Amino acid sequence: MRVEGIFSLAKVIASGADTGTEAAKRLEFLLDELFPDDDYLQETVEMLACYHPEVGRDVLGIQSIRDRLVVVDTYLQGKSKTR
């Protein structure tokens, strides 16, 4: 269920349907919990941790987060095929 939750949240954020911090924090938590030893996904966790659109000056910007999550989706699909 949790990996499916990652796919679902990543798609929602990447599509722009939900670009709020709640969704980003949920995704950050799931990635960190399920992939603590994966450097690429831990970089994504760090990116999500820096995302705060409500202050008007998010560190990376929503487009950077959305672009990253499109790649994360592909990356995770590749990982799930090797499991």
FIPA-547666 format. One line per 5 residues: number of its first residue (from 1); for each residue y, x, z of N, C-alpha, C. Coordinates in Angstrom, 1 decimal. Layout:
% residues N
NUM> Y X Z Y X Z Y X Z | ...
% end
This chain:
% residues 83
1> -1.2 0.8 0.0 0.0 0.0 0.0 1.3 0.9 0.0 | 1.3 2.0 0.7 2.5 2.7 0.8 2.9 3.4 -0.5 | 1.9 3.9 -1.2 2.3 4.5 -2.5 2.8 3.5 -3.5 | 2.2 2.3 -3.4 2.8 1.2 -4.2 4.2 0.9 -3.8 | 4.5 1.0 -2.5 5.8 0.7 -2.0 6.8 1.8 -2.5
6> 6.3 3.0 -2.7 7.2 4.0 -3.3 7.5 3.7 -4.7 | 6.5 3.3 -5.5 6.8 3.0 -6.9 7.7 1.8 -7.0 | 7.5 0.8 -6.1 8.3 -0.4 -6.2 9.8 -0.1 -5.8 | 10.0 0.7 -4.7 11.4 1.0 -4.3 12.1 1.9 -5.3 | 11.3 2.9 -5.8 11.9 3.8 -6.8 12.4 3.0 -8.0
11> 11.6 2.1 -8.5 12.0 1.2 -9.7 13.2 0.4 -9.4 | 13.2 -0.2 -8.2 14.3 -1.1 -7.8 15.6 -0.3 -7.8 | 15.6 0.9 -7.2 16.8 1.7 -7.1 17.2 2.3 -8.4 | 16.2 2.8 -9.2 16.5 3.4 -10.5 17.0 2.4 -11.5 | 16.6 1.1 -11.3 17.1 0.1 -12.3 18.5 -0.4 -11.9
16> 18.9 0.0 -10.7 20.2 -0.5 -10.3 20.2 -1.8 -9.6 | 19.0 -2.4 -9.4 18.9 -3.7 -8.7 19.3 -3.6 -7.3 | 19.1 -2.5 -6.6 19.4 -2.3 -5.2 19.8 -0.8 -5.1 | 21.1 -0.5 -5.0 21.6 0.8 -4.8 22.1 1.1 -3.4 | 21.8 0.2 -2.5 22.2 0.4 -1.1 21.5 1.4 -0.3
21> 22.0 1.8 0.8 21.4 2.8 1.6 20.1 2.3 2.3 | 19.9 1.1 2.6 18.7 0.6 3.2 17.5 0.9 2.3 | 17.6 0.6 1.1 16.5 0.9 0.1 16.2 2.4 0.0 | 17.3 3.1 0.0 17.2 4.6 -0.1 16.6 5.2 1.1 | 16.9 4.7 2.3 16.3 5.2 3.5 14.9 4.8 3.6
26> 14.5 3.6 3.2 13.0 3.2 3.2 12.3 4.2 2.3 | 12.8 4.4 1.1 12.1 5.3 0.2 12.1 6.7 0.8 | 13.1 7.2 1.3 13.2 8.5 2.0 12.1 8.6 3.0 | 11.9 7.6 3.9 10.9 7.6 4.9 9.5 7.7 4.3 | 9.2 6.8 3.3 7.9 6.8 2.7 7.5 8.1 2.1
31> 8.5 8.7 1.3 8.2 10.0 0.7 7.9 11.1 1.7 | 8.7 11.1 2.7 8.6 12.1 3.8 7.3 12.0 4.5 | 6.9 10.7 4.8 5.7 10.5 5.5 4.4 10.8 4.7 | 4.4 10.4 3.5 3.2 10.5 2.6 3.1 11.9 1.9 | 4.2 12.6 1.7 4.2 13.8 1.0 4.9 14.9 1.7
36> 4.6 15.3 3.0 5.3 16.2 3.7 5.2 17.7 3.2 | 4.2 18.0 2.4 4.0 19.3 1.9 4.3 19.5 0.4 | 4.9 18.5 -0.2 5.2 18.5 -1.6 6.7 18.9 -1.7 | 7.0 20.1 -2.2 8.3 20.6 -2.3 9.2 19.7 -3.1 | 8.7 19.3 -4.3 9.6 18.5 -5.2 10.0 17.2 -4.5
41> 9.0 16.5 -3.9 9.3 15.2 -3.2 10.2 15.4 -2.0 | 10.0 16.6 -1.3 10.9 16.9 -0.2 12.3 17.1 -0.6 | 12.5 17.7 -1.8 13.9 17.8 -2.3 14.4 16.4 -2.6 | 13.6 15.5 -3.0 14.1 14.1 -3.3 14.4 13.5 -1.9 | 13.7 13.7 -0.9 14.0 13.2 0.4 15.3 13.7 0.9
46> 15.6 15.0 0.6 16.9 15.5 1.0 18.1 14.9 0.2 | 17.8 14.6 -1.1 18.8 13.9 -1.9 19.1 12.5 -1.4 | 18.0 11.8 -1.0 18.2 10.5 -0.5 18.9 10.5 0.8 | 18.7 11.5 1.6 19.3 11.6 2.9 20.9 11.8 2.8 | 21.3 12.4 1.7 22.7 12.7 1.4 23.4 11.5 0.7
51> 22.7 10.5 0.4 23.2 9.4 -0.3 23.9 8.4 0.6 | 25.2 8.2 0.5 25.9 7.2 1.3 27.0 6.6 0.4 | 26.7 5.6 -0.4 27.6 5.0 -1.3 28.7 4.2 -0.6 | 28.4 3.7 0.6 29.4 2.9 1.3 30.7 3.6 1.7 | 30.7 4.9 1.8 31.9 5.6 2.1 32.7 6.0 0.9
56> 32.2 5.6 -0.2 33.0 5.8 -1.5 32.9 7.2 -2.1 | 32.3 8.1 -1.4 32.2 9.5 -1.9 30.8 10.0 -1.6 | 29.8 9.4 -2.2 28.4 9.9 -2.0 28.2 11.3 -2.6 | 27.5 12.1 -1.9 27.3 13.5 -2.3 26.8 13.7 -3.7 | 25.9 12.9 -4.1 25.2 13.1 -5.4 25.6 12.0 -6.4
61> 26.0 10.9 -6.0 26.3 9.8 -6.9 25.0 9.0 -7.2 | 25.2 7.7 -7.4 24.1 6.8 -7.7 23.4 7.2 -9.0 | 24.1 7.7 -10.0 23.4 8.1 -11.2 22.5 9.3 -11.0 | 22.9 10.2 -10.2 22.0 11.4 -9.9 20.7 10.9 -9.2 | 20.9 10.0 -8.3 19.7 9.4 -7.6 18.8 8.6 -8.5
66> 19.4 7.8 -9.3 18.7 7.0 -10.3 17.9 7.9 -11.3 | 18.6 8.9 -11.8 17.9 9.8 -12.7 16.7 10.5 -12.1 | 16.9 11.0 -10.8 15.9 11.6 -10.1 14.7 10.7 -9.9 | 14.9 9.5 -9.5 13.9 8.5 -9.3 13.0 8.2 -10.5 | 13.7 8.2 -11.6 12.9 8.0 -12.9 11.9 9.1 -13.0
71> 12.3 10.4 -12.7 11.4 11.5 -12.8 10.3 11.4 -11.7 | 10.7 11.0 -10.5 9.8 10.9 -9.4 8.7 9.9 -9.8 | 9.1 8.8 -10.4 8.1 7.8 -10.8 7.0 8.5 -11.7 | 7.5 9.2 -12.7 6.5 9.9 -13.6 5.7 10.9 -12.9 | 6.4 11.7 -12.0 5.7 12.7 -11.2 4.6 12.1 -10.3
76> 4.9 11.0 -9.7 3.9 10.4 -8.8 2.8 9.8 -9.6 | 3.1 9.3 -10.7 2.0 8.7 -11.6 1.0 9.8 -12.0 | 1.6 11.0 -12.3 0.7 12.1 -12.6 -0.1 12.6 -11.4 | 0.5 12.6 -10.2 -0.3 12.9 -9.0 -1.4 11.9 -8.7 | -1.1 10.6 -8.9 -2.1 9.6 -8.6 -3.3 9.7 -9.5
81> -3.1 10.2 -10.7 -4.2 10.3 -11.7 -5.1 11.5 -11.3 | -4.6 12.5 -10.5 -5.4 13.6 -10.1 -6.1 13.4 -8.8 | -5.8 12.3 -8.1 -6.5 12.0 -6.8 -7.7 11.2 -7.0
% end
